[in-house]
């Protein structure tokens, strides 16, 4: 059995049905398909014993066994560790065992019994009705609760109590959602012999007992209604018989603790066949075509209990729609989580790459949604549209942010490149081809550091702008250089002109000085000539001797006058 304990899934207290949170959590953890075996019947008929045999429990372990008049199981009890089973197709599912308080236990009202019976039928995939003895009129009376199901359970909300079609029509509609039925006859001592002494199988015995009886009157009609309701509600049905386990009454009260060798061999063999038959028939529960898992079963249990507590008739479609709505909502949240977990936030900021990543994450989200979502296609489509819209909205926010970051990084790199290019233009002279090569190399570097098709128009605009800007700058610099050269040449010409003018002025001054000297020399010569002339006249006046001596004073053609000796002119000394 591997441990575990009984948990009260549904209890009846103060005229209200309640669901245990621990039991719900056990169900919600079962994500695989789930089968449910509910054993129902009067108190003290050994239901817990059969369930414990299914568990493989020995001794006092497992479900509690009542040996007194007071029932031990009040409400619906389940085992805390569902049994893992393998279907014929190799798939895995889990088997949940439910033990019910006796439907006619001493402390129950008829209404409570019907509610409990209804819950067991609604939640199970195999309903085992456990009773003592054979199928007789009294046994049919105990299953009169079956006819109450049509008034306590509805398939569609429109078929309210007292409305809609007839009883058998409602039973037929309900049969699409009812479990397989097994009538377990305990302490069975009848000889299964049919007509003409032919031995019957337990199933044949059941079908014979369900055949309508002849006669008329309210009593016969009521019994035949029960028979027809059982056949109509439970399309799949079987019957199993067990002999009395022991002859000793005291030992019977401690049946669960008796060693197998103290049981009647027929009983031990019958129990072995019974458990095998239950395991075969207990297939995963379906609601229509929908295979149920633990969370879905838990949701249905809550919906049914809520309906009963409010005095409403549990409506299968209404309950299922409520559960499906809740599961689709949870599937929607799971899809959004799957999208966030799947989407790579470091996807390069490229429109196509981002869109591709979005579609990949959206596919993962859709798979997560479909794995959990249930209900009709319209309901699932509505919730799928909701989570898809949420994912699209989240993607747009990420897309805008990533593209904005990319554009900002691109502008930052282009700004740095523009600064380097203009610095090079200022320092690198007038070689435009070299600057063009620098532009191409710089843009190639930016291309290597960025991604996305959106960068190309910006890079083209940048290149066009830089070529134009650098060309204009070089033209301006060339014009400025030409102007500077022109101004330098003008200054040089002016300097040369000034120098020439200075030299001319100096030459003129020199010529003026020379002329002045010449003029002065001419004047001096004229004066000398005049003086000489005057002296000649005087000499002529004083006599010719003096003139002869003055003439002798000039020696070797020297114009300078030089006296020859001292003494008196004319003295002869």
Steps between C-alpha positions, in 0.01 A plus 500: 500500500795732554357714782215747497192570705128549447396862441143619521447649157140604565340526844150587616487736797225732617289427193782606270736298285864602526814403310830435673786716372760227550301256291452764230874561486561127456264501202644818350848349497383221268560636151453163332160345421319383810267208569271499804352197672220586741370226727152579626252313713348462841715534808675194638493309170877481457563783252824600671625142490471486121674835463782387727545191286534727198762695690680182598469605864552246775397507862338820621663717235290667233138607520337456838279197535185534707415212730234686694171655406649850477641553149864595469486677167279810499496655158746419223847386604793458265844348534776760514726313257327414172606174339704526184369273228589417141228484237484242224651748256801549727399844627508580870209613711418523869229321693324680784301296749190648665325354802152628576301521815215250473228655292246406763721531810322562826579870518402599147186648355372385167609829345853456630510146367388611156759780498776260602387243244491772233850624583641147488339438159606836360864465604571133430588310186407168667215494750497191721172446683578276795214307661440186701310213342334469161302735279144498623222753534657640818831545320324685221338724757845587632596604149193718467748785540582443135166644399572800722811573296287632216351756736827575684732509197440670168696488179388839370389801698187532289375165629415629845329289756143433396557620141625367172431154365397186676691300758650247263603775259688679777650170617623430148666843482657450840635157406757665274674625814446221750773251598524129445290316755597193701249339734700317767299238684657403835429182700338366187367151550258460209554234239522690172274280298279634226216351309519134417775452755763689296765661721512878471790739526467782753451743210216290362354488848507883509336535160231253600433694820467822301236362268159658562256296700152427383204656669348838555453747777715773656735258679581298189534816293737652755720189503510485122590869489799427724603211275471711186684791663793274594523362147465842341739681731772237507561380146808310614414278793619180660437287804747324732415265784699415813422225744508558874869536598481304828240309688589639842313824576770627737768448237282682250511812714882495468504409133767747400754359743443133425782316324402381156536135602211548744267618224288267296695412184199587285491844658873564460483391137192715445670806649800445274274483193303800621806724538624391158161580346491841668847587371394403148171691505627808682607701197582872501189708547359695210248775477364458153814480288717681754747286692518626859809554710533589868445878473190449285355247741571734792325784318196286428479391864503864610236596243268212597533570873434870446184420304372261768573745781306778326203272451549486125494189289855406397510553125777310329543742212486801729754348737718396210483845345604652832791257531598547136490877543729475801736261325515718191576797721780305669618380159507861384725597792717194437532601135611852594757353740621263227533793260709701745717198580549414133565846356871581490541859623847513343370449149687740267295816440407412145138516384508159333695329778272646767189394310641150453574474873152630579339232285718231657406610853136533396505141374634388839226699670234347277628151577487575874146632461374202303659261747272629774203668334172309489148573389332565170698653212331839533599527866858395431522735203383793714768438762764429237426836342534658844846360575612560141405866535689518829808341341479735202479798734801379696690443177428850372640646821815287472531573129474876543749496786753284315473702179530826696811367674641393165428838341659675797810280476518561124477877545764489771743311275426725204557807715836368612591414140400846378723658764796288395446576132484874549807490722680312227376752245638786705836330547533304180528764232310508177511128402128425446562143381667418830208651691255301286688181586473593869124553460458156342717332763313673781159403363619139459596502866155626598339231285699237686381631836130537416219288360169553333375609164398837644866602526557503123294810416661678792851395392431612143378836624804526726740421214329754276514756777865433580615509139319827451617645829861395452497620138359833606753524779787422263365755249473760771849418617632521142330834448634620832848383404473674163384818669783474748746450217353796315528716806854377559597579140341842527685569819822381342439717193427795718817432694700473180344820372582674823856372477526617144361833597750515784784415269379756247481759775849406617629519144332830451654624822838374390461658162390818664803488722726431204343781307542724799861404522539559131328830529719587794809397305387701202437797718837461665667471166321806379599684810856388460498607142361832595759538768770400264377746253499765761847411610619511141380845460676603814815340390490673185461802697798443730741379243596207314769373740260387751303319243805306399554382849143402553514306187811321618317397812301239311718191472436194284165619391364510862222746529576563863700796568826426681749778597857395431701676771470756759630845450382812359319496173742669257787504755702240321557300826 
